[in-house]
Amino acid sequence: MSHQPTAVNTDAAPAPVGPYNQAVRAGDLLFCSGQIALDPESGEMVGGGDVEAETRQVLTNLQAVLAAAGTTAERVVRTTVFLVDLKDFSRVNALYAEVFGAAVSPARACVAVAALPRGARVEIDAIALLG
């Protein structure tokens, strides 16, 4: 496997809204950019402000990026969860556990932020193993 960084992008997840890729493959690691609740086809936010609906879309988008790189949620070793309101933690955490709770759960940080792009309430990024 080449150690030269390469971009990973898929139509199954929202197109980047800036000068970045959905993920970058570097050696045996995949660095996934943060995902918010954008619909991949329309590019519009989903959930209408419902943090659970947003979280489901975020996790779907993230899994699509992982799949495009040939890996899965079970191979994720690190995540960061960004929340506009820490009162949403338990609801986001329950949905997060459905995706990342079956194998060894990834190391994780969860931070409160003042705002997220497009008015999102949650964003999640990840680092995963390849190969």
PyMOL commands that set and color helices and strands:
alter all, ss='L'
color gray80, all
select helices_A, chain A and resi 51-68+73-75+86-100+117-119
alter helices_A, ss='H'
color red, helices_A
select strands_A, chain A and resi 6-8+23-26+29-35+76-83+107-112+122-129
alter strands_A, ss='S'
color yellow, strands_A
deselect
rebuild
show_as cartoon
